[in-house]
């Protein structure tokens, strides 16, 4: 099987691009780091790739607001990016990448391309457990949160990235502006279409409807605040807990043997990375593997 080419977009301040590339490589893709300027100048084109990934970080220092400047740059390429999405090629925006997809108007999906939502400063006061964890008081709005979160997987969602995941998973978050906000009519559409692919078990940021991940009606675009690339390999589990304690937050290998086979015969080192001997795969693996299999 041919390894699909993955455009991993970066700009000044992007800091999860290497991890995202590593995840796609291990999942069987062929990632390439591409600077936003190369797209703006026409040196690189969306059309030459099968998958697009917008990694996490603090693009352009999150000046003005998180992801705003990169979103403005991409708006000059809105027609090309719109064609890429219309062709139903997979697009994933992680943390800062989700913020960019929202501020370019591609999530929530709207035919006119209007921005229908935003990701605002965390409202930590919505969750007492989070307040305790960060040691903050009731005025903790805007607090940066870096912690692990339990997430509910919407089994009715059309999202291709979350197919095969268990009902509940665990991934890390690290953001200061993750509170998803939109108008009531748009939230009603999201709920009707099962477009909320992931939701928080204990809302850490005040996001409407506990939304942690949002997809488009076709299920080919996913924006999420949690970081699947940070729980891609077993040893990335928080506190390096024993496999037996990870429970339903991980994928049992006997249920997904086929998912473990890379597109090419791996080197011994790569085989060790993909299958380190434990009897499970972390949930982050499937986000990338699903996209590679879909595009391959």
VMD Tcl script that draws the C-alpha trace (Angstrom):
set ca {
  {0.00 0.00 0.00}
  {1.27 3.44 -0.90}
  {2.08 5.69 2.05}
  {-0.19 8.77 1.81}
  {1.57 12.13 1.88}
  {0.75 14.23 4.94}
  {1.16 18.01 5.03}
  {2.07 18.94 8.60}
  {1.63 22.70 8.70}
  {3.91 24.82 10.87}
  {4.64 28.44 11.56}
  {6.62 30.44 14.09}
  {5.66 29.11 17.52}
  {4.31 25.73 16.40}
  {5.80 23.21 18.82}
  {4.00 19.88 18.33}
  {4.94 19.42 14.68}
  {7.71 16.84 15.25}
  {5.50 14.68 17.47}
  {2.72 14.88 14.88}
  {5.12 13.83 12.13}
  {6.36 10.92 14.25}
  {2.80 9.75 14.85}
  {1.91 9.81 11.16}
  {5.15 8.02 10.24}
  {4.51 5.24 12.75}
  {0.91 4.97 11.51}
  {2.10 4.41 7.94}
  {1.98 7.91 6.46}
  {4.64 10.03 4.78}
  {4.61 13.38 6.60}
  {6.32 16.56 5.41}
  {6.80 19.68 7.49}
  {5.58 22.67 5.47}
  {5.83 26.28 6.62}
  {2.72 28.43 6.14}
  {4.83 30.86 4.12}
  {5.59 28.15 1.55}
  {1.86 27.75 0.92}
  {1.24 31.50 0.75}
  {4.10 31.90 -1.76}
  {2.93 28.95 -3.84}
  {6.07 26.87 -3.25}
  {3.88 24.10 -1.78}
  {0.23 23.29 -2.60}
  {-2.50 21.59 -0.58}
  {-3.50 19.60 -3.67}
  {-0.23 17.63 -3.59}
  {-1.08 15.95 -0.28}
  {-3.59 13.35 0.89}
  {-3.87 14.48 4.54}
  {-3.53 17.84 6.28}
  {-2.50 18.21 9.93}
  {-2.45 21.46 11.88}
  {-0.42 20.69 15.04}
  {-0.54 22.23 18.46}
  {1.63 25.01 19.82}
  {1.46 28.78 19.97}
  {1.54 29.82 16.32}
  {2.91 33.35 15.94}
  {2.92 33.63 19.74}
  {-0.90 33.46 19.81}
  {-0.71 37.22 19.35}
  {-4.16 38.89 19.31}
  {-5.75 35.51 20.17}
  {-4.84 31.84 19.90}
  {-4.37 30.76 16.29}
  {-5.62 34.08 14.89}
  {-2.57 35.13 12.84}
  {-2.14 31.71 11.24}
  {-5.87 31.72 10.47}
  {-5.49 35.11 8.76}
  {-2.63 33.74 6.65}
  {-4.71 30.71 5.65}
  {-7.65 32.90 4.72}
  {-5.61 34.03 1.70}
  {-5.63 30.34 0.68}
  {-9.25 29.71 1.60}
  {-10.26 28.59 -1.88}
  {-7.46 26.00 -2.06}
  {-8.08 24.76 1.47}
  {-11.81 24.66 0.75}
  {-11.20 22.44 -2.29}
  {-8.99 20.15 -0.21}
  {-11.77 19.73 2.34}
  {-14.47 19.40 -0.36}
  {-12.48 16.51 -1.85}
  {-13.00 14.75 1.51}
  {-9.33 14.39 2.30}
  {-8.69 14.07 6.06}
  {-7.88 17.21 8.03}
  {-6.99 17.21 11.74}
  {-6.40 20.31 13.83}
  {-4.97 19.66 17.29}
  {-5.22 22.33 20.02}
  {-3.82 25.40 18.23}
  {-4.78 23.69 14.98}
  {-8.39 23.46 16.18}
  {-8.31 27.15 17.04}
  {-7.08 27.88 13.50}
  {-9.81 25.78 11.86}
  {-12.47 27.59 13.89}
  {-11.06 31.04 13.09}
  {-10.79 30.30 9.37}
  {-14.48 29.34 9.36}
  {-13.99 25.67 8.45}
  {-15.29 24.44 11.82}
  {-18.14 24.48 12.53}
  {-18.90 23.74 8.88}
  {-20.60 26.59 7.00}
  {-21.10 26.81 3.24}
  {-20.49 30.55 3.25}
  {-17.21 30.17 5.14}
  {-18.25 32.44 8.01}
  {-16.68 32.05 11.43}
  {-19.52 30.69 13.54}
  {-17.69 29.97 16.79}
  {-14.58 30.69 18.77}
  {-12.33 29.12 21.40}
  {-12.10 31.60 24.25}
  {-10.09 31.84 27.47}
  {-10.66 28.92 29.82}
  {-13.40 29.33 32.37}
  {-11.94 27.09 35.06}
  {-14.64 28.13 37.51}
  {-17.04 25.78 35.74}
  {-15.31 22.78 37.29}
  {-14.40 22.53 40.97}
  {-12.19 19.50 40.43}
  {-10.11 21.47 37.95}
  {-9.89 24.41 40.35}
  {-8.48 22.12 42.98}
  {-6.05 20.53 40.55}
  {-4.59 23.86 39.41}
  {-4.78 25.47 42.83}
  {-6.87 28.34 41.49}
  {-9.73 30.29 42.99}
  {-13.12 31.13 41.52}
  {-11.59 33.91 39.41}
  {-9.51 31.41 37.41}
  {-10.76 32.53 34.00}
  {-7.96 32.34 31.45}
  {-5.85 29.95 33.50}
  {-3.57 27.75 31.37}
  {-4.39 24.10 32.02}
  {-2.01 21.18 31.40}
  {-3.47 17.91 32.66}
  {-4.96 14.61 31.57}
  {-8.69 14.48 30.81}
  {-11.18 11.68 30.41}
  {-13.17 11.98 27.20}
  {-16.42 10.43 26.01}
  {-16.37 9.19 22.41}
  {-19.56 9.86 20.45}
  {-20.24 6.55 18.70}
  {-22.87 8.19 16.47}
  {-20.45 10.79 15.12}
  {-19.47 10.54 11.43}
  {-15.86 11.40 12.41}
  {-13.40 9.05 10.67}
  {-10.59 9.80 13.14}
  {-12.44 8.37 16.16}
  {-13.69 5.13 14.58}
  {-12.91 2.07 16.66}
  {-12.17 3.94 19.88}
  {-13.72 2.71 23.13}
  {-16.57 4.61 24.77}
  {-14.17 6.54 26.98}
  {-10.52 7.47 26.50}
  {-7.89 9.58 28.26}
  {-5.71 12.22 26.60}
  {-3.65 15.19 27.83}
  {-4.69 18.80 27.30}
  {-2.50 21.93 27.41}
  {-4.22 25.20 26.56}
  {-5.32 28.57 27.84}
  {-8.06 29.21 25.26}
  {-10.13 26.06 24.90}
  {-13.63 27.21 25.80}
  {-15.77 26.46 22.74}
  {-18.47 29.07 22.23}
  {-21.07 29.43 19.51}
  {-24.64 30.71 19.14}
  {-27.46 28.45 20.41}
  {-28.75 27.73 16.89}
  {-25.33 26.48 15.75}
  {-24.90 24.36 18.87}
  {-28.29 22.80 18.16}
  {-27.07 21.86 14.66}
  {-23.90 20.35 16.13}
  {-25.96 18.22 18.51}
  {-28.46 17.15 15.84}
  {-25.67 16.04 13.51}
  {-23.65 14.30 16.24}
  {-20.76 16.55 15.21}
  {-19.39 16.71 18.77}
  {-17.03 13.77 18.30}
  {-15.45 14.03 21.76}
  {-16.72 15.54 24.99}
  {-15.16 16.05 28.41}
  {-16.26 13.84 31.27}
  {-15.36 16.69 33.68}
  {-15.38 19.97 31.77}
  {-12.03 21.73 32.46}
  {-12.56 24.96 30.52}
  {-16.27 25.86 30.35}
  {-16.69 24.65 26.77}
  {-20.34 24.61 25.64}
  {-21.89 21.13 25.78}
  {-18.56 19.88 27.23}
  {-17.24 19.88 23.64}
  {-13.64 18.65 23.27}
  {-13.62 17.66 19.59}
  {-15.71 18.85 16.63}
  {-16.10 17.28 13.19}
  {-17.78 18.32 9.94}
  {-20.90 16.56 8.55}
  {-18.74 14.35 6.30}
  {-16.55 13.33 9.23}
  {-13.33 14.14 7.36}
  {-12.32 17.21 9.39}
  {-11.64 17.02 13.12}
  {-10.63 19.78 15.48}
  {-9.86 18.83 19.06}
  {-8.22 20.46 22.05}
  {-6.72 17.25 23.56}
  {-3.42 15.96 22.15}
  {-3.62 12.43 20.64}
  {0.04 12.62 19.54}
  {1.03 12.84 23.22}
  {-0.49 9.44 23.99}
  {0.49 7.57 20.85}
  {3.02 5.17 22.41}
  {2.42 3.12 25.58}
  {5.25 4.73 27.54}
  {3.55 8.13 27.20}
  {0.85 7.07 29.67}
  {0.53 9.43 32.62}
  {2.66 8.38 35.56}
  {3.70 5.34 33.46}
  {0.97 3.31 35.08}
  {0.96 -0.48 34.60}
  {-0.97 -1.69 31.55}
  {-3.51 -3.46 33.78}
  {-4.54 -0.11 35.30}
  {-5.26 1.59 31.98}
  {-8.54 -0.26 31.47}
  {-10.93 0.91 28.75}
  {-8.87 4.02 27.95}
  {-6.65 1.85 25.75}
  {-7.17 -0.45 22.80}
  {-6.64 -4.15 23.26}
  {-4.35 -5.55 20.58}
  {-6.37 -8.71 20.08}
  {-9.20 -6.49 18.80}
  {-7.04 -4.46 16.42}
  {-4.17 -6.64 15.15}
  {-4.68 -5.31 11.63}
  {-4.20 -1.76 12.85}
  {-0.68 -2.58 13.97}
  {0.65 -3.45 10.54}
  {2.51 -0.50 9.00}
  {2.30 0.16 5.28}
  {5.87 -1.05 4.75}
  {7.89 -3.73 6.45}
  {9.31 -1.78 9.41}
  {12.85 -1.75 10.64}
  {13.47 -3.53 13.94}
  {13.59 -0.14 15.66}
  {10.28 0.99 14.17}
  {8.62 -2.33 14.95}
  {9.68 -1.85 18.56}
  {8.07 1.60 18.55}
  {4.78 0.38 17.13}
  {4.58 -2.86 19.06}
  {6.68 -2.51 22.21}
  {5.45 -5.75 23.76}
  {2.51 -4.44 25.76}
  {-0.94 -5.87 25.06}
  {-2.53 -2.53 24.25}
  {-2.29 0.51 22.01}
  {-2.95 4.00 23.41}
  {-6.03 5.75 21.99}
  {-3.94 8.40 20.23}
  {-2.76 5.77 17.74}
  {-6.15 5.37 16.07}
  {-6.59 9.08 15.30}
  {-3.59 8.88 12.95}
  {-4.00 5.31 11.74}
  {-7.62 5.91 10.74}
  {-6.61 8.89 8.62}
  {-3.78 7.00 6.95}
  {-5.99 4.02 6.16}
  {-8.74 6.27 4.80}
  {-6.36 8.19 2.54}
  {-4.22 5.21 1.50}
}
mol new
graphics top color blue
foreach p $ca { graphics top sphere $p radius 0.5 }
foreach p [lrange $ca 0 end-1] q [lrange $ca 1 end] { graphics top cylinder $p $q radius 0.2 }
display resetview
